[in-house]
Amino acid sequence: MDWDDVRPKPKAAIVIGEELKTLSVADLKARVAACEAEIVRLTAEIAGRQAHEQAASRLFKS
């Protein structure tokens, strides 16, 4: 038997709706920072996709 099969899979760092009462203030602050970083990443992805769509639209309207 392989030990990788026995070990529990790592849990996602942040689960939306997860109980927060068991987390420390430091854990809560870390989660906020992680969420803010993810928002920045998502916003950049949206901007990139919108720019791509606009460029394609301009190309095909010409």
WOZI-V392283 format. One record per helix or strand of 2 or more residues. SS is the DSSP state (2 for helix, 1 for strand). FROM is the first residue (numbers start at 0). LEN is the number of residues. Records with the same first field share a line. If there is no record, write none. Layout:
SS=FROM-LEN + FROM-LEN
This chain:
2=2-4 + 24-37
